[in-house]
Amino acid sequence: MLIALSINCGKDAKDLPALKVDAVMAEERGDFTGALALYRQAFILAPTDRDILFGLGNIYNKLLMPDSALTYFRRARVLNPHDRAINKELVQLCPQFGDFQGTITAINALIATGDNEKMYWPMLGDMYYHNQDFHQAARYYELLVAEYPDDRIYYLYLSGSYSYLQKFKESNDILLKSNERFGPSGEAMANIAVNYINLKKFDLAEDYFRESLEFNPDHVPTLINLANVLSSQDDPVKKREALTIYKKYKLSTPEFYNLDSIITALEIELGIDSTDR
């Protein structure tokens, strides 16, 4: 006996709109788990549908599963790169997972579709900085310093961007300008000193490390940096001061500084024999 098979080729196509409507209704009444199940069914039928991908991202967000939400919003953006709703979600989610380039891409899409770039200057500066694109970071921090001259943080990030770009003089110019406007800080003084090291101006680096220590006399990294500067100068008195610092803080300094070898080499250079060590 032959059994007739009935094939309804249009069933899935009819079911998809109904699934989407039911998922939206479940979400509206607060049944996020039910909405997720419906969206997942719809996703099997139409894995590239913009509304389904966005719905999955949105529901996972509401279920406090941001990693899954990000996955679906990313898929949605690949297919809909200029969709404002998708890119707004990505601007919020991408930074949580260190996706700095993804954040930049989303912001640029929003700017391209009508937003004023100025509202994103702080975020763009931060995203480019953390993405190690210091040319672009410096560009935005320059704009921010000019627009908001009373916000010290922008001076610090601009000086940091300049330092990474090996613009050490420009970095110090910004830090000195910040000190004039807001008053000196230990961090700013230490950063100025590091820039002077890179400029091979060890005497000035020494001065600023000492000023930094006035704010925090027991800051070991600054003390070790001061010792490094002192030991680099052709002055036996300064070299002995460096040796004293190295010995005093050896136990509280990470091993990768290799202070034992530095101390031994400096003692030999100063003519300190083994009985005096």
N, C-alpha and C positions, 0 to 999 in steps of 0.2 A: 504494500500500500504506500502510495506516495503522500508525503506530508508537505503541504504547501507552507512556505515560509513567507511571512508578511514583513516587508522591510519598509519602514517609514523614514524615508530620507530626509524629511523636513522636520522631524521631531526635535533634534538638537537646536535647529535654528529657531523653532518656536519656544523652546524651553529657555534659551539664553536671555531674552528680554524679561521673562518672568522671574528668572533667578536674580537678575540685577535689581528689579523693582522690589522683590522680597528682601534682598540684602539691605537696601536703603531703608525700607520700612523697619526692619529689625534694628538697624542702627539708630533710627530716630526714636524708637521706644526704649533704647538703652540696652538691648540684648546684643552686646558686642560679640559674645561667643557664637550665638546663632548667626549673626551677620557674617562672621568669619567663615563659618561652615558653608554658607551660601556663596560667598565670594570665591571660595576655593573650588566649589563645584563649577562655577561660571568660568574660572580661570582654566580649568581643564578643557572646556569647550572653546575658549577664545583667549589664549595666553598673551596675545598682543593688544587686547582691547584696552584703550586708555582708561576708561571708567573703572574697569575691573582692577587694573594695576593700581590706580590711585585709591580705589576703595580698600584694597588689601593693605596698602601702606597706611592709610588713615586708621583702619581698624587695629592693626598691630600697634600703632602709636597709642591708641586709646587703651589697649590692653597692656601698656607699659612694656612693650617689646620693641624698643627703638631700632635694634639691629636688624630685625626682620622688616620693620617699616622702611628702613633705609634701602634694603635690597629691592623692594618693589617700587619705591620712588625712583631709584636709579634706573630700573628697567623702563619705567614710564618715561623718563626724560630722554633716554636713548631714542625712543620712537617719537617723542614730542618735545624737542629741545627748547622750544620757545614758550612752552605752556607756563603761564605765570603761577598758577596754583601749585604745580609740581615743584617749580623752582623755589617758591616761598617755603615749602616744606623742607627742601634740601638745604636751604640757608640755615634753618634751625637745627637740622640733624647732622649734617656733615661735620661741623666742628667738634661734636661730641665724640667722634670716632677718629679724629685727627686727619680727616680728609680735607686738607686745606685747599687743594686744587679743585676739588668738587665744589667747595663753598665759593671759590672765586668764579668758577664757571656759572654757577647758579646766579650769583650777584650780577655778573655781566649780562646774563639773559634778561634779568629784571630791568637793568638799565636800558638794554636794547629795546625793551618793550614798554618804555615810558617812565621808569623811575629816575629821579634825580640822583646822579652819581654821588653828590655831596653827602647824602644821608648814609652812604656806605663807606665814606673815607676811613673812619676808625676801624671797621671790620676788614676792609681791604688791606690797610696797613698791617694789621695783625696777621691776617692770613698769608700775605706775601712774606712777612718776616718769618713766620713759622715754617713756611714752605721754602725758606732760604733763597728767595728771589729778592735780594737786598736792593737791587736797582729800583724795582717797583716799590718795595717797602719805603725806601728813602723818598721816592716821589710823593707818596701819600703823607708821610710824616712831615715833609716840608710844607705841604698844603695845610696840615693840621696845626703846625706851629704858627704859621702865618695867620690862620683863621681863629685859633684859640690860644693866644699867647699866655694865658694864665693857667694853662694845664701842664704841669711839670712832666707828666708821664710821656708826653709826645716828644719833649726834648731828649729824654733818656733813650727812647726807642730810635729816634733819628740819629743820635750819636752812636748807638749800637750798630745801626745799619751802615753808617759811614765807616766804622771800624772794620766791619766784615768786608767792606769794599776797599779796605786799606787806605782810606782817606783819613789818616790819623789826625792831621792838622784840622780838617773840617770837623771831625768828631770833637776835638778839644774846644774848638771855637763855640760849638753848640753847648757843651758842658759848662764852659766859662760864662756864656750868656745866661744859662739856666741858674748858675750860682749867683750872678749879679741880680737876677730877678727874684729868686726865691730864697737865697741864702745857701751856703755850702752844706753838703751832706757827705758822710763818710763814703758812701757808694760812688758819688760823683768824683770825689777826690781820688779814690782808688782807680777809677776808670781813666781819669786824666793821666795818672801816673803810668798806667799800662800803655796808653797811647804814646807817652814820651819814651817809654822803653822801645817801642817800635820805630820811633823817630831817632833812636840812638842818643837821646838826651838824658843820660842816666842821672845827672845831677838834679835836673828838674823832676825826674821820676822819684828820686829820693825825697825831695821836698814834699811832693804831693802824697806819697805814702805816709810820711810822718804826719801830715795834716789829717789824713784819713784815720790814723790811729788815735788822734785826739778825740774822735767820736766814739771809737770802739777799741780801747787799748789792748784787749786780749783777743783780737780777731786773728787767728793763726794764719790763714791764707795771706792776709796783708803783711803780717810779720815776716813770713817766709819770702814774700815778694820783695819786701824791703831788704832782707838779707841778700837776696840774689842781686839786687841793684848795688848794694854796698860791696859785695865781693867782686863785682864786675869793674870797679873803679881802681885806679892805680894809687891807692892810698892805704898803707898798712894799718892805720888806725881804723879805717872803715872796714877793712877785711877782718880785723879782730872783732869788731862789733858784730859783723855778720856771723863769725864763728860762734860767738856767745849766743846769738839768737838761735842758730841751728841746733846747738847742744841743748839749749833750754827747752825747745819745742819739738825735739826729735820724736819723743814718744807719742805726741799728739798730732803728728803729721803722717798722712798716708804713706805706705811703703813705696808707692810708685815715684815719690819725690827722690828716692834713693839718697837720703841725707847722709847715711854712713859713708858712702863713697865721696860725697861732696865735702864732708868734714875732714876725712883723711887727706884729700887733695889740698884742701885749704891749709891744714896744719903743716903739710910738707912745704907748701909755697911760703908760709910764714916762718919756716925754720923751727917749728916746734918739734922736738924729738919725742920719741916714744915714752920716755920717762916722765914727760910733762903732760902727756895726753890723759 
